[in-house]
């Protein structure tokens, strides 16, 4: 079974990535036999960069999706998160192998991404989905605190200090990360953390379903950030109006959303520390 070139390009630079790529074909064969799947087209869209994903048909001829994820820190509890949400409003988990980070998922049909709608309409749909996702997990749950991911990013950022475009700005962003992680004003809930219009698909069971959650427990204001960062031009052009509209739809604190966005724009680890991010950070500076 072929592996899309975009996955090869992204993961072949590291020994861990090459090992994962080398084992994918045998895992696909093993899982399709174990779960009685007929493999269909492999997905290669712009959002499919950390997993091998294909349309499949199950033994009863029902449509589904086989997903085998490249293990990485942010997505460690995707399977547990899908079990927790149990189809509301995420895709349903039909089978899973935690060791291989593999899962059979409900297939969204027709599967049109939410990003096909104007951004103002995306705001309304995403706000409704996020408010349904925000639930408090029971004691003993497996999910990590949002501060774990923030510290991970901050450590990577500090390790690349020689590449910072604006040293003072990055240090302000790191300080904001620390402040926000320490000062959670509302009861922590399970967050999707990576919810944007490319990770919401049209479906039959519900008008829109969430895919690819990366669950962490923490401040619900954080969950506004990924969609807004994916609306980069609008956010840069009108930061106050864009933030206030989405924060109000979510019923979260406007200032906290702005501060999370500032921290991410100024200090989140990235491959390219070009001028776009410092420009956004300056526009968001409180």
TORDREN-786777 format. One record per atom (N, C-alpha, C): residue number from 1; atom name; x, y, z. Coordinates in steps of 0.05 Angstrom, whole numbers. Example, Ala and Ser with C-alpha at 12.3 -4.5 7.8 and 13.67 -1.06 7.14 Angstrom:
! residues 2
{r 1 N {264 -114 156}}
{r 1 CA {246 -90 156}}
{r 1 C {264 -66 156}}
{r 2 N {257 -45 142}}
{r 2 CA {273 -21 143}}
{r 2 C {258 1 157}}
This chain:
! residues 286
{r 1 N {17 -24 0}}
{r 1 CA {0 0 0}}
{r 1 C {18 25 0}}
{r 2 N {13 43 -19}}
{r 2 CA {30 66 -22}}
{r 2 C {27 86 2}}
{r 3 N {49 99 8}}
{r 3 CA {49 120 29}}
{r 3 C {50 147 15}}
{r 4 N {32 165 20}}
{r 4 CA {32 191 6}}
{r 4 C {59 206 9}}
{r 5 N {67 219 -12}}
{r 5 CA {93 233 -12}}
{r 5 C {95 254 9}}
{r 6 N {72 267 16}}
{r 6 CA {73 288 36}}
{r 6 C {81 277 63}}
{r 7 N {73 252 69}}
{r 7 CA {81 239 94}}
{r 7 C {111 232 94}}
{r 8 N {120 222 71}}
{r 8 CA {148 216 68}}
{r 8 C {166 241 72}}
{r 9 N {157 263 59}}
{r 9 CA {173 287 61}}
{r 9 C {174 298 90}}
{r 10 N {152 295 104}}
{r 10 CA {151 307 131}}
{r 10 C {167 290 151}}
{r 11 N {165 263 149}}
{r 11 CA {175 246 171}}
{r 11 C {201 231 165}}
{r 12 N {211 232 140}}
{r 12 CA {235 217 134}}
{r 12 C {261 229 145}}
{r 13 N {259 254 155}}
{r 13 CA {284 267 165}}
{r 13 C {294 255 192}}
{r 14 N {276 242 207}}
{r 14 CA {284 232 233}}
{r 14 C {284 201 233}}
{r 15 N {300 190 250}}
{r 15 CA {301 160 252}}
{r 15 C {274 149 261}}
{r 16 N {260 163 280}}
{r 16 CA {234 155 289}}
{r 16 C {214 156 266}}
{r 17 N {215 177 251}}
{r 17 CA {196 179 228}}
{r 17 C {201 159 207}}
{r 18 N {226 154 200}}
{r 18 CA {233 133 180}}
{r 18 C {223 106 189}}
{r 19 N {227 99 215}}
{r 19 CA {218 74 225}}
{r 19 C {188 71 223}}
{r 20 N {173 92 229}}
{r 20 CA {144 92 226}}
{r 20 C {136 88 197}}
{r 21 N {149 102 179}}
{r 21 CA {143 100 150}}
{r 21 C {148 72 140}}
{r 22 N {171 60 149}}
{r 22 CA {178 33 140}}
{r 22 C {158 12 149}}
{r 23 N {146 16 172}}
{r 23 CA {127 -4 183}}
{r 23 C {98 0 174}}
{r 24 N {92 23 163}}
{r 24 CA {65 29 155}}
{r 24 C {53 7 136}}
{r 25 N {66 -1 115}}
{r 25 CA {53 -20 97}}
{r 25 C {45 -46 111}}
{r 26 N {62 -57 128}}
{r 26 CA {55 -82 141}}
{r 26 C {33 -77 162}}
{r 27 N {32 -54 175}}
{r 27 CA {10 -48 194}}
{r 27 C {-16 -46 179}}
{r 28 N {-16 -33 156}}
{r 28 CA {-40 -30 140}}
{r 28 C {-51 -58 133}}
{r 29 N {-34 -76 124}}
{r 29 CA {-42 -103 116}}
{r 29 C {-53 -117 141}}
{r 30 N {-39 -116 163}}
{r 30 CA {-48 -130 187}}
{r 30 C {-74 -120 198}}
{r 31 N {-77 -93 198}}
{r 31 CA {-102 -82 209}}
{r 31 C {-126 -87 191}}
{r 32 N {-121 -85 165}}
{r 32 CA {-144 -90 147}}
{r 32 C {-153 -119 149}}
{r 33 N {-135 -137 153}}
{r 33 CA {-143 -165 157}}
{r 33 C {-157 -169 184}}
{r 34 N {-145 -158 205}}
{r 34 CA {-156 -161 232}}
{r 34 C {-184 -150 234}}
{r 35 N {-189 -126 222}}
{r 35 CA {-214 -113 225}}
{r 35 C {-232 -117 201}}
{r 36 N {-224 -134 182}}
{r 36 CA {-240 -141 159}}
{r 36 C {-248 -116 143}}
{r 37 N {-227 -101 135}}
{r 37 CA {-230 -76 121}}
{r 37 C {-222 -79 91}}
{r 38 N {-237 -67 74}}
{r 38 CA {-229 -65 46}}
{r 38 C {-219 -36 42}}
{r 39 N {-193 -34 36}}
{r 39 CA {-181 -7 34}}
{r 39 C {-189 6 8}}
{r 40 N {-197 32 11}}
{r 40 CA {-204 48 -12}}
{r 40 C {-184 70 -17}}
{r 41 N {-192 93 -27}}
{r 41 CA {-173 115 -33}}
{r 41 C {-159 125 -7}}
{r 42 N {-134 132 -10}}
{r 42 CA {-118 144 11}}
{r 42 C {-122 174 10}}
{r 43 N {-127 186 33}}
{r 43 CA {-131 215 34}}
{r 43 C {-104 229 34}}
{r 44 N {-102 251 18}}
{r 44 CA {-77 265 16}}
{r 44 C {-81 296 17}}
{r 45 N {-102 305 30}}
{r 45 CA {-108 334 31}}
{r 45 C {-88 348 49}}
{r 46 N {-90 375 49}}
{r 46 CA {-70 391 64}}
{r 46 C {-71 387 94}}
{r 47 N {-93 376 105}}
{r 47 CA {-94 371 134}}
{r 47 C {-81 345 142}}
{r 48 N {-76 327 122}}
{r 48 CA {-67 300 128}}
{r 48 C {-36 300 127}}
{r 49 N {-24 308 149}}
{r 49 CA {5 310 150}}
{r 49 C {18 293 172}}
{r 50 N {2 283 191}}
{r 50 CA {13 268 213}}
{r 50 C {1 240 216}}
{r 51 N {-14 231 196}}
{r 51 CA {-26 205 197}}
{r 51 C {-30 194 168}}
{r 52 N {-30 167 167}}
{r 52 CA {-39 154 142}}
{r 52 C {-69 149 145}}
{r 53 N {-85 159 126}}
{r 53 CA {-114 158 129}}
{r 53 C {-126 149 102}}
{r 54 N {-144 130 104}}
{r 54 CA {-157 120 79}}
{r 54 C {-186 114 84}}
{r 55 N {-202 117 63}}
{r 55 CA {-229 108 64}}
{r 55 C {-229 77 63}}
{r 56 N {-247 65 79}}
{r 56 CA {-249 36 79}}
{r 56 C {-278 27 79}}
{r 57 N {-282 2 73}}
{r 57 CA {-308 -10 75}}
{r 57 C {-306 -33 95}}
{r 58 N {-324 -34 115}}
{r 58 CA {-324 -55 135}}
{r 58 C {-338 -80 124}}
{r 59 N {-337 -101 141}}
{r 59 CA {-348 -127 132}}
{r 59 C {-377 -125 125}}
{r 60 N {-392 -107 139}}
{r 60 CA {-421 -104 133}}
{r 60 C {-426 -84 111}}
{r 61 N {-405 -76 97}}
{r 61 CA {-406 -57 74}}
{r 61 C {-410 -29 83}}
{r 62 N {-409 -23 108}}
{r 62 CA {-412 5 118}}
{r 62 C {-386 20 113}}
{r 63 N {-388 46 106}}
{r 63 CA {-364 62 102}}
{r 63 C {-351 70 128}}
{r 64 N {-324 72 128}}
{r 64 CA {-309 81 151}}
{r 64 C {-283 92 142}}
{r 65 N {-266 99 161}}
{r 65 CA {-239 110 156}}
{r 65 C {-219 95 173}}
{r 66 N {-197 87 161}}
{r 66 CA {-175 75 176}}
{r 66 C {-153 97 179}}
{r 67 N {-145 102 204}}
{r 67 CA {-125 122 209}}
{r 67 C {-103 110 226}}
{r 68 N {-78 114 217}}
{r 68 CA {-55 106 232}}
{r 68 C {-38 130 237}}
{r 69 N {-36 139 261}}
{r 69 CA {-22 164 267}}
{r 69 C {7 161 273}}
{r 70 N {23 179 264}}
{r 70 CA {51 181 273}}
{r 70 C {51 190 302}}
{r 71 N {61 174 320}}
{r 71 CA {61 182 349}}
{r 71 C {74 209 353}}
{r 72 N {60 228 366}}
{r 72 CA {73 253 373}}
{r 72 C {59 263 398}}
{r 73 N {72 281 412}}
{r 73 CA {64 289 439}}
{r 73 C {35 299 440}}
{r 74 N {28 317 421}}
{r 74 CA {2 330 423}}
{r 74 C {-21 310 419}}
{r 75 N {-18 289 403}}
{r 75 CA {-40 271 396}}
{r 75 C {-40 246 413}}
{r 76 N {-25 245 435}}
{r 76 CA {-22 220 450}}
{r 76 C {-48 208 459}}
{r 77 N {-68 225 466}}
{r 77 CA {-93 215 477}}
{r 77 C {-117 219 458}}
{r 78 N {-112 219 432}}
{r 78 CA {-134 222 413}}
{r 78 C {-154 199 416}}
{r 79 N {-145 174 419}}
{r 79 CA {-164 152 422}}
{r 79 C {-180 155 447}}
{r 80 N {-167 161 469}}
{r 80 CA {-181 165 495}}
{r 80 C {-201 188 493}}
{r 81 N {-194 209 479}}
{r 81 CA {-212 232 475}}
{r 81 C {-237 224 459}}
{r 82 N {-233 209 438}}
{r 82 CA {-256 200 422}}
{r 82 C {-274 182 438}}
{r 83 N {-263 166 455}}
{r 83 CA {-279 149 473}}
{r 83 C {-295 167 492}}
{r 84 N {-282 187 503}}
{r 84 CA {-294 205 522}}
{r 84 C {-318 220 509}}
{r 85 N {-314 231 485}}
{r 85 CA {-335 246 472}}
{r 85 C {-356 228 460}}
{r 86 N {-348 204 452}}
{r 86 CA {-367 184 443}}
{r 86 C {-387 194 422}}
{r 87 N {-376 207 402}}
{r 87 CA {-392 216 379}}
{r 87 C {-407 241 383}}
{r 88 N {-403 256 404}}
{r 88 CA {-418 280 408}}
{r 88 C {-400 303 416}}
{r 89 N {-391 320 398}}
{r 89 CA {-398 321 369}}
{r 89 C {-374 312 351}}
{r 90 N {-360 291 360}}
{r 90 CA {-337 281 344}}
{r 90 C {-347 257 327}}
{r 91 N {-329 249 309}}
{r 91 CA {-334 224 295}}
{r 91 C {-332 201 316}}
{r 92 N {-347 180 311}}
{r 92 CA {-347 157 329}}
{r 92 C {-323 139 324}}
{r 93 N {-312 129 346}}
{r 93 CA {-290 110 345}}
{r 93 C {-302 82 344}}
{r 94 N {-296 67 322}}
{r 94 CA {-307 41 317}}
{r 94 C {-289 18 326}}
{r 95 N {-263 23 325}}
{r 95 CA {-243 3 334}}
{r 95 C {-217 18 338}}
{r 96 N {-200 7 355}}
{r 96 CA {-174 21 360}}
{r 96 C {-153 1 369}}
{r 97 N {-128 8 363}}
{r 97 CA {-104 -6 373}}
{r 97 C {-86 16 383}}
{r 98 N {-85 19 410}}
{r 98 CA {-69 41 422}}
{r 98 C {-39 37 416}}
{r 99 N {-30 12 415}}
{r 99 CA {-1 7 411}}
{r 99 C {8 17 384}}
{r 100 N {-9 14 364}}
{r 100 CA {-2 23 337}}
{r 100 C {-12 51 331}}
{r 101 N {-26 63 350}}
{r 101 CA {-39 89 346}}
{r 101 C {-57 88 321}}
{r 102 N {-73 66 320}}
{r 102 CA {-90 62 296}}
{r 102 C {-119 61 305}}
{r 103 N {-136 70 287}}
{r 103 CA {-165 70 294}}
{r 103 C {-182 68 269}}
{r 104 N {-205 56 272}}
{r 104 CA {-226 57 252}}
{r 104 C {-247 77 261}}
{r 105 N {-253 95 243}}
{r 105 CA {-271 118 251}}
{r 105 C {-295 119 233}}
{r 106 N {-316 129 244}}
{r 106 CA {-340 136 228}}
{r 106 C {-331 154 205}}
{r 107 N {-342 148 181}}
{r 107 CA {-335 165 158}}
{r 107 C {-356 187 155}}
{r 108 N {-346 211 152}}
{r 108 CA {-364 234 147}}
{r 108 C {-370 236 117}}
{r 109 N {-396 235 111}}
{r 109 CA {-405 237 84}}
{r 109 C {-426 260 82}}
{r 110 N {-424 279 65}}
{r 110 CA {-405 280 43}}
{r 110 C {-376 288 50}}
{r 111 N {-371 297 74}}
{r 111 CA {-344 303 83}}
{r 111 C {-332 329 74}}
{r 112 N {-349 348 68}}
{r 112 CA {-339 374 59}}
{r 112 C {-328 389 83}}
{r 113 N {-303 399 82}}
{r 113 CA {-292 414 105}}
{r 113 C {-307 440 110}}
{r 114 N {-309 447 136}}
{r 114 CA {-322 471 144}}
{r 114 C {-309 496 131}}
{r 115 N {-283 493 125}}
{r 115 CA {-269 517 113}}
{r 115 C {-281 525 86}}
{r 116 N {-299 509 75}}
{r 116 CA {-313 516 50}}
{r 116 C {-333 539 54}}
{r 117 N {-340 544 80}}
{r 117 CA {-358 566 86}}
{r 117 C {-343 592 92}}
{r 118 N {-356 615 90}}
{r 118 CA {-343 640 98}}
{r 118 C {-335 639 127}}
{r 119 N {-314 654 134}}
{r 119 CA {-303 653 161}}
{r 119 C {-324 661 182}}
{r 120 N {-341 679 177}}
{r 120 CA {-361 687 196}}
{r 120 C {-380 664 202}}
{r 121 N {-387 648 182}}
{r 121 CA {-403 624 187}}
{r 121 C {-388 603 201}}
{r 122 N {-362 600 195}}
{r 122 CA {-345 581 210}}
{r 122 C {-345 588 239}}
{r 123 N {-344 613 246}}
{r 123 CA {-344 622 274}}
{r 123 C {-368 610 289}}
{r 124 N {-391 612 278}}
{r 124 CA {-416 603 291}}
{r 124 C {-416 573 295}}
{r 125 N {-408 558 274}}
{r 125 CA {-408 529 276}}
{r 125 C {-387 519 296}}
{r 126 N {-363 530 294}}
{r 126 CA {-342 522 313}}
{r 126 C {-348 529 342}}
{r 127 N {-360 552 346}}
{r 127 CA {-367 559 374}}
{r 127 C {-387 539 385}}
{r 128 N {-407 531 369}}
{r 128 CA {-427 512 378}}
{r 128 C {-414 485 384}}
{r 129 N {-395 476 367}}
{r 129 CA {-382 450 371}}
{r 129 C {-364 451 397}}
{r 130 N {-349 472 400}}
{r 130 CA {-332 474 423}}
{r 130 C {-348 474 449}}
{r 131 N {-370 488 450}}
{r 131 CA {-385 489 475}}
{r 131 C {-397 461 482}}
{r 132 N {-401 445 462}}
{r 132 CA {-410 417 467}}
{r 132 C {-386 399 476}}
{r 133 N {-363 405 466}}
{r 133 CA {-339 389 473}}
{r 133 C {-330 394 502}}
{r 134 N {-335 417 512}}
{r 134 CA {-323 425 538}}
{r 134 C {-339 411 561}}
{r 135 N {-328 389 570}}
{r 135 CA {-339 375 593}}
{r 135 C {-316 369 612}}
{r 136 N {-323 366 637}}
{r 136 CA {-303 360 658}}
{r 136 C {-300 330 660}}
{r 137 N {-276 318 655}}
{r 137 CA {-273 289 658}}
{r 137 C {-273 281 687}}
{r 138 N {-280 256 691}}
{r 138 CA {-281 246 719}}
{r 138 C {-253 242 730}}
{r 139 N {-251 241 757}}
{r 139 CA {-225 236 770}}
{r 139 C {-213 210 759}}
{r 140 N {-187 209 756}}
{r 140 CA {-174 186 746}}
{r 140 C {-172 185 716}}
{r 141 N {-181 205 703}}
{r 141 CA {-179 206 673}}
{r 141 C {-150 206 664}}
{r 142 N {-144 199 639}}
{r 142 CA {-116 197 630}}
{r 142 C {-105 223 619}}
{r 143 N {-121 243 616}}
{r 143 CA {-113 267 601}}
{r 143 C {-94 285 616}}
{r 144 N {-75 296 600}}
{r 144 CA {-55 314 612}}
{r 144 C {-66 343 613}}
{r 145 N {-53 358 631}}
{r 145 CA {-60 386 634}}
{r 145 C {-49 402 610}}
{r 146 N {-64 422 602}}
{r 146 CA {-55 439 580}}
{r 146 C {-27 451 585}}
{r 147 N {-20 455 611}}
{r 147 CA {6 466 617}}
{r 147 C {29 447 608}}
{r 148 N {23 421 605}}
{r 148 CA {44 403 595}}
{r 148 C {51 409 566}}
{r 149 N {31 414 550}}
{r 149 CA {37 421 522}}
{r 149 C {50 449 520}}
{r 150 N {41 468 536}}
{r 150 CA {53 494 536}}
{r 150 C {82 493 544}}
{r 151 N {89 478 564}}
{r 151 CA {117 475 573}}
{r 151 C {134 462 551}}
{r 152 N {122 443 538}}
{r 152 CA {136 429 516}}
{r 152 C {143 449 494}}
{r 153 N {124 465 486}}
{r 153 CA {129 485 465}}
{r 153 C {150 505 475}}
{r 154 N {148 514 500}}
{r 154 CA {166 534 511}}
{r 154 C {195 523 511}}
{r 155 N {198 498 519}}
{r 155 CA {225 486 519}}
{r 155 C {236 485 491}}
{r 156 N {220 478 471}}
{r 156 CA {230 477 444}}
{r 156 C {237 505 434}}
{r 157 N {221 525 442}}
{r 157 CA {227 552 434}}
{r 157 C {253 562 446}}
{r 158 N {257 557 472}}
{r 158 CA {283 565 485}}
{r 158 C {307 551 472}}
{r 159 N {303 527 462}}
{r 159 CA {325 513 450}}
{r 159 C {333 525 423}}
{r 160 N {315 542 412}}
{r 160 CA {321 555 386}}
{r 160 C {324 585 388}}
{r 161 N {335 594 411}}
{r 161 CA {337 623 416}}
{r 161 C {353 637 394}}
{r 162 N {372 625 382}}
{r 162 CA {389 638 362}}
{r 162 C {373 645 337}}
{r 163 N {348 634 334}}
{r 163 CA {332 639 310}}
{r 163 C {309 659 315}}
{r 164 N {307 668 340}}
{r 164 CA {285 687 346}}
{r 164 C {287 713 330}}
{r 165 N {265 721 317}}
{r 165 CA {266 746 302}}
{r 165 C {264 770 320}}
{r 166 N {251 768 343}}
{r 166 CA {248 790 362}}
{r 166 C {250 779 390}}
{r 167 N {274 781 401}}
{r 167 CA {280 769 427}}
{r 167 C {262 778 449}}
{r 168 N {258 804 451}}
{r 168 CA {240 815 472}}
{r 168 C {212 805 470}}
{r 169 N {202 803 445}}
{r 169 CA {175 794 441}}
{r 169 C {172 765 449}}
{r 170 N {191 748 441}}
{r 170 CA {190 720 448}}
{r 170 C {190 717 479}}
{r 171 N {207 732 492}}
{r 171 CA {208 730 522}}
{r 171 C {181 738 534}}
{r 172 N {169 759 523}}
{r 172 CA {142 766 533}}
{r 172 C {122 744 529}}
{r 173 N {124 731 505}}
{r 173 CA {106 709 500}}
{r 173 C {109 686 519}}
{r 174 N {134 679 525}}
{r 174 CA {140 657 543}}
{r 174 C {129 664 571}}
{r 175 N {132 689 579}}
{r 175 CA {121 698 605}}
{r 175 C {91 695 605}}
{r 176 N {78 702 583}}
{r 176 CA {49 700 581}}
{r 176 C {40 671 583}}
{r 177 N {55 653 570}}
{r 177 CA {49 624 572}}
{r 177 C {49 616 602}}
{r 178 N {70 624 616}}
{r 178 CA {72 616 644}}
{r 178 C {49 627 661}}
{r 179 N {42 652 656}}
{r 179 CA {20 665 671}}
{r 179 C {-6 651 666}}
{r 180 N {-12 645 640}}
{r 180 CA {-38 633 633}}
{r 180 C {-40 605 643}}
{r 181 N {-17 590 643}}
{r 181 CA {-18 562 652}}
{r 181 C {-22 561 682}}
{r 182 N {-12 581 696}}
{r 182 CA {-14 582 725}}
{r 182 C {-41 591 735}}
{r 183 N {-53 609 720}}
{r 183 CA {-77 623 729}}
{r 183 C {-101 615 712}}
{r 184 N {-114 592 719}}
{r 184 CA {-138 583 706}}
{r 184 C {-162 593 721}}
{r 185 N {-179 609 708}}
{r 185 CA {-200 623 722}}
{r 185 C {-226 607 724}}
{r 186 N {-231 589 706}}
{r 186 CA {-255 573 706}}
{r 186 C {-248 543 711}}
{r 187 N {-269 527 716}}
{r 187 CA {-264 499 720}}
{r 187 C {-252 487 695}}
{r 188 N {-229 473 697}}
{r 188 CA {-217 461 673}}
{r 188 C {-235 441 660}}
{r 189 N {-235 440 633}}
{r 189 CA {-251 422 618}}
{r 189 C {-233 408 597}}
{r 190 N {-243 387 585}}
{r 190 CA {-228 374 564}}
{r 190 C {-230 390 538}}
{r 191 N {-207 398 528}}
{r 191 CA {-204 415 505}}
{r 191 C {-198 398 480}}
{r 192 N {-205 408 457}}
{r 192 CA {-197 396 431}}
{r 192 C {-169 405 424}}
{r 193 N {-162 429 430}}
{r 193 CA {-136 444 426}}
{r 193 C {-129 449 397}}
{r 194 N {-139 433 378}}
{r 194 CA {-131 437 350}}
{r 194 C {-156 439 332}}
{r 195 N {-177 451 343}}
{r 195 CA {-202 452 328}}
{r 195 C {-202 477 310}}
{r 196 N {-203 472 284}}
{r 196 CA {-205 494 264}}
{r 196 C {-223 483 242}}
{r 197 N {-228 500 222}}
{r 197 CA {-247 493 201}}
{r 197 C {-239 470 184}}
{r 198 N {-213 463 183}}
{r 198 CA {-204 440 168}}
{r 198 C {-208 414 182}}
{r 199 N {-214 415 208}}
{r 199 CA {-218 391 225}}
{r 199 C {-248 388 232}}
{r 200 N {-265 399 216}}
{r 200 CA {-294 396 219}}
{r 200 C {-305 389 191}}
{r 201 N {-319 366 189}}
{r 201 CA {-330 357 164}}
{r 201 C {-360 354 164}}
{r 202 N {-372 359 141}}
{r 202 CA {-401 355 139}}
{r 202 C {-407 325 140}}
{r 203 N {-430 318 152}}
{r 203 CA {-436 290 156}}
{r 203 C {-467 286 155}}
{r 204 N {-475 261 157}}
{r 204 CA {-504 255 156}}
{r 204 C {-516 252 184}}
{r 205 N {-501 241 203}}
{r 205 CA {-511 238 230}}
{r 205 C {-516 265 244}}
{r 206 N {-498 283 239}}
{r 206 CA {-501 311 247}}
{r 206 C {-491 329 224}}
{r 207 N {-499 354 223}}
{r 207 CA {-490 371 201}}
{r 207 C {-460 373 200}}
{r 208 N {-447 374 223}}
{r 208 CA {-418 377 224}}
{r 208 C {-407 359 247}}
{r 209 N {-384 346 241}}
{r 209 CA {-371 330 261}}
{r 209 C {-341 337 263}}
{r 210 N {-331 335 287}}
{r 210 CA {-303 341 293}}
{r 210 C {-285 317 288}}
{r 211 N {-263 321 275}}
{r 211 CA {-242 300 272}}
{r 211 C {-216 310 284}}
{r 212 N {-198 291 289}}
{r 212 CA {-171 297 297}}
{r 212 C {-168 314 322}}
{r 213 N {-182 308 344}}
{r 213 CA {-178 323 368}}
{r 213 C {-152 316 381}}
{r 214 N {-140 335 396}}
{r 214 CA {-115 331 411}}
{r 214 C {-121 339 440}}
{r 215 N {-133 321 455}}
{r 215 CA {-145 329 481}}
{r 215 C {-125 335 503}}
{r 216 N {-130 358 517}}
{r 216 CA {-116 366 541}}
{r 216 C {-137 378 559}}
{r 217 N {-132 378 585}}
{r 217 CA {-150 390 604}}
{r 217 C {-140 418 611}}
{r 218 N {-158 438 609}}
{r 218 CA {-149 465 616}}
{r 218 C {-169 486 611}}
{r 219 N {-159 510 606}}
{r 219 CA {-174 535 603}}
{r 219 C {-188 536 576}}
{r 220 N {-215 538 577}}
{r 220 CA {-230 537 553}}
{r 220 C {-224 561 534}}
{r 221 N {-214 583 545}}
{r 221 CA {-207 605 528}}
{r 221 C {-185 597 508}}
{r 222 N {-168 578 515}}
{r 222 CA {-147 569 497}}
{r 222 C {-159 558 471}}
{r 223 N {-181 544 474}}
{r 223 CA {-193 530 451}}
{r 223 C {-203 549 429}}
{r 224 N {-204 575 434}}
{r 224 CA {-211 594 414}}
{r 224 C {-188 599 395}}
{r 225 N {-163 592 403}}
{r 225 CA {-140 603 389}}
{r 225 C {-135 590 362}}
{r 226 N {-139 564 359}}
{r 226 CA {-130 551 334}}
{r 226 C {-147 560 310}}
{r 227 N {-173 563 314}}
{r 227 CA {-189 573 292}}
{r 227 C {-181 602 285}}
{r 228 N {-176 618 305}}
{r 228 CA {-169 646 300}}
{r 228 C {-142 648 286}}
{r 229 N {-123 631 294}}
{r 229 CA {-97 632 280}}
{r 229 C {-99 621 252}}
{r 230 N {-118 604 247}}
{r 230 CA {-123 595 219}}
{r 230 C {-138 615 203}}
{r 231 N {-148 636 216}}
{r 231 CA {-160 659 203}}
{r 231 C {-140 683 204}}
{r 232 N {-115 677 196}}
{r 232 CA {-92 695 201}}
{r 232 C {-97 723 190}}
{r 233 N {-105 724 165}}
{r 233 CA {-107 751 152}}
{r 233 C {-129 767 166}}
{r 234 N {-151 755 172}}
{r 234 CA {-173 770 186}}
{r 234 C {-164 778 214}}
{r 235 N {-149 761 228}}
{r 235 CA {-140 768 255}}
{r 235 C {-120 790 254}}
{r 236 N {-102 790 234}}
{r 236 CA {-82 811 232}}
{r 236 C {-94 838 224}}
{r 237 N {-115 836 207}}
{r 237 CA {-128 861 198}}
{r 237 C {-145 874 219}}
{r 238 N {-159 858 236}}
{r 238 CA {-177 868 256}}
{r 238 C {-176 851 281}}
{r 239 N {-154 852 296}}
{r 239 CA {-151 833 318}}
{r 239 C {-173 836 339}}
{r 240 N {-179 861 347}}
{r 240 CA {-199 865 368}}
{r 240 C {-226 854 360}}
{r 241 N {-236 863 337}}
{r 241 CA {-262 854 328}}
{r 241 C {-264 824 324}}
{r 242 N {-243 812 312}}
{r 242 CA {-244 784 307}}
{r 242 C {-244 768 333}}
{r 243 N {-227 775 352}}
{r 243 CA {-226 762 378}}
{r 243 C {-252 765 393}}
{r 244 N {-262 789 394}}
{r 244 CA {-286 795 410}}
{r 244 C {-310 779 400}}
{r 245 N {-313 778 373}}
{r 245 CA {-336 764 362}}
{r 245 C {-335 734 370}}
{r 246 N {-312 721 366}}
{r 246 CA {-310 693 372}}
{r 246 C {-311 687 402}}
{r 247 N {-298 704 417}}
{r 247 CA {-299 700 447}}
{r 247 C {-328 702 457}}
{r 248 N {-343 721 446}}
{r 248 CA {-371 724 454}}
{r 248 C {-388 701 446}}
{r 249 N {-383 690 422}}
{r 249 CA {-398 666 414}}
{r 249 C {-392 643 432}}
{r 250 N {-368 642 443}}
{r 250 CA {-360 620 461}}
{r 250 C {-367 626 490}}
{r 251 N {-373 651 496}}
{r 251 CA {-378 660 523}}
{r 251 C {-353 655 541}}
{r 252 N {-330 664 530}}
{r 252 CA {-305 663 545}}
{r 252 C {-294 691 546}}
{r 253 N {-274 694 563}}
{r 253 CA {-262 721 568}}
{r 253 C {-246 731 544}}
{r 254 N {-253 754 534}}
{r 254 CA {-240 765 511}}
{r 254 C {-210 769 516}}
{r 255 N {-203 780 539}}
{r 255 CA {-176 787 545}}
{r 255 C {-158 762 547}}
{r 256 N {-170 740 558}}
{r 256 CA {-154 715 560}}
{r 256 C {-149 703 532}}
{r 257 N {-169 705 514}}
{r 257 CA {-165 695 487}}
{r 257 C {-143 711 473}}
{r 258 N {-144 738 477}}
{r 258 CA {-123 754 465}}
{r 258 C {-95 747 476}}
{r 259 N {-93 743 502}}
{r 259 CA {-67 737 514}}
{r 259 C {-57 710 505}}
{r 260 N {-75 690 503}}
{r 260 CA {-66 664 492}}
{r 260 C {-56 667 463}}
{r 261 N {-71 682 448}}
{r 261 CA {-62 687 420}}
{r 261 C {-35 701 419}}
{r 262 N {-32 721 436}}
{r 262 CA {-6 735 436}}
{r 262 C {16 716 443}}
{r 263 N {12 699 464}}
{r 263 CA {33 680 472}}
{r 263 C {40 661 449}}
{r 264 N {20 651 436}}
{r 264 CA {25 632 414}}
{r 264 C {39 646 390}}
{r 265 N {30 670 383}}
{r 265 CA {43 684 361}}
{r 265 C {71 692 367}}
{r 266 N {76 699 392}}
{r 266 CA {103 709 400}}
{r 266 C {123 686 406}}
{r 267 N {113 664 418}}
{r 267 CA {132 645 430}}
{r 267 C {127 616 424}}
{r 268 N {107 610 409}}
{r 268 CA {102 581 402}}
{r 268 C {124 571 384}}
{r 269 N {134 547 389}}
{r 269 CA {156 536 373}}
{r 269 C {146 533 344}}
{r 270 N {164 539 325}}
{r 270 CA {158 536 297}}
{r 270 C {183 532 280}}
{r 271 N {180 523 256}}
{r 271 CA {203 518 239}}
{r 271 C {213 545 227}}
{r 272 N {195 563 222}}
{r 272 CA {202 588 208}}
{r 272 C {195 612 225}}
{r 273 N {215 626 235}}
{r 273 CA {210 650 252}}
{r 273 C {210 675 234}}
{r 274 N {192 675 214}}
{r 274 CA {192 697 195}}
{r 274 C {177 721 207}}
{r 275 N {173 741 191}}
{r 275 CA {162 767 200}}
{r 275 C {132 765 206}}
{r 276 N {118 747 193}}
{r 276 CA {89 746 197}}
{r 276 C {81 743 226}}
{r 277 N {95 725 240}}
{r 277 CA {87 719 268}}
{r 277 C {94 743 287}}
{r 278 N {117 755 285}}
{r 278 CA {122 779 301}}
{r 278 C {102 801 295}}
{r 279 N {94 804 270}}
{r 279 CA {74 824 263}}
{r 279 C {47 819 277}}
{r 280 N {39 793 277}}
{r 280 CA {14 787 290}}
{r 280 C {17 791 321}}
{r 281 N {40 783 331}}
{r 281 CA {44 786 360}}
{r 281 C {43 816 368}}
{r 282 N {54 833 352}}
{r 282 CA {53 862 358}}
{r 282 C {24 872 357}}
{r 283 N {9 862 338}}
{r 283 CA {-19 870 335}}
{r 283 C {-36 860 359}}
{r 284 N {-27 838 371}}
{r 284 CA {-42 827 394}}
{r 284 C {-32 836 421}}
{r 285 N {-10 849 421}}
{r 285 CA {2 857 447}}
{r 285 C {-17 873 464}}
{r 286 N {-20 864 489}}
{r 286 CA {-39 877 507}}
{r 286 C {-27 903 518}}
